[in-house]
Amino acid sequence: MTEKFDLLVIGAGVAGMSAATKSSSQGRRVAIVDALPYGGTCALRGCDPKKILRRGAEIVDAARMFSGKGIEGDQFGINWADLMKHKHGFTDPVPKNMEESLRSQGVTTLHGVAAFTDDTHVDIDGKIYEASNILIATGARPRELDFPGHEHLIDSTDFLNLPNLPPRIAFIGGGLVSFEFAHIAARAGSSPVILDRGDIPLQEFDPDLVELLLERGETAGVAVQRNTTIASVVKIPQGFRITVERGGETATIDTDLVVHGAGRVPDLTRMGLDAGSIAYSPKGISVAGHLQSTTNPHVYAAGDSADTPGMPLTPVAVFEAQVAASNILKSGTVTPDYRAIPAAVFTIPELVRVGLLEHDARAEGFDVDVRYSDTSGWYSNYRIGETAGATKILIDKNTDRIIGAHLFGHHYSEVANTISLAMKHGLTTKQLRSTTAVYPSIGGDLAAML
């Protein structure tokens, strides 16, 4: 007999799991399935393990910045194998722990590739399951590259499991993955180069602050080549040779490792979406504002799987999944609130954005007051030996409210959280400046930034 569920979740990352447990807690019969170990990209192959590796890089960088200021020694290094072992101490238990947690909350856990056979039936490795509602939360995968030799590249998952860090690494693409990994690799003793086909990398972030990040990265050993197109990658006895085209000229770069950092796309392969009457595009499954498929009312999608205004961030995927689960439970049409969601590039220092970019704010007709601060010489940076930092906060002159904030500096992601809260709840800069903060603290710098 075909097993039937009220909700079947495809994708056992944090978004899918949050929807599954929410629905199960309301007495619904719920199943979840994944072809990969439970935990998803963030916990196993992305945010969390990356931030653990970054911690090693942070410590090395902090020690180097304080050389001659009380910290002695010329060699501050990372034992990559030990750092990787520490990372595995977090990631290895995740699949078992998460699956056990789901089962303890009444969720049936399944394994295998899920493919639609019709609007409400899914084949999972040869067995058919029926569900009144199906939530797709399968995340994203590296986009396919078409230059000769692309098969020699490793992806972000492979990088996060490298047993040894080679001395030379080339990162293809000027996005978050390339920059975050390159900053880790440089502090760990490698010589990374980022090859970006555009004029300005990290295009979702403030271009002025991106330039400051490039300057700071260069001092740490992170090279960036812009306006560079990859012609081919070939294997050579000493590693790999990349042929690039730049300004009408051809050059070669020899390296030990080539990493794919050229973007990700919704992972909707092998799902048989056409059989399920599910419309989709390269941006993801076509959904209405309340995350229901525009062509199959039994199907919802969240996170990178869905074509929504939300940024490709784990917190966005989680709250979209929760909204979708709530709409399924209540037959509702609630839409997610995407206001004031912060995003960060966890380089060293980090680059953060909340709200509108400056040119977008002006294009939307705001009367913008741009409050720019060079924070490189502020006490919070002097204290740690950091010499780079800046903020650009955009204020609507008519309301005195923040409409965009762009921050480059040590631990400025924590400042961004406060700004996000203020933007979401409509606080004015006058109200923010009236708050007495802990001194000295980085969060206490917000009043001066305003």
Disulfide bonds with the S-S distance in Angstrom:
none
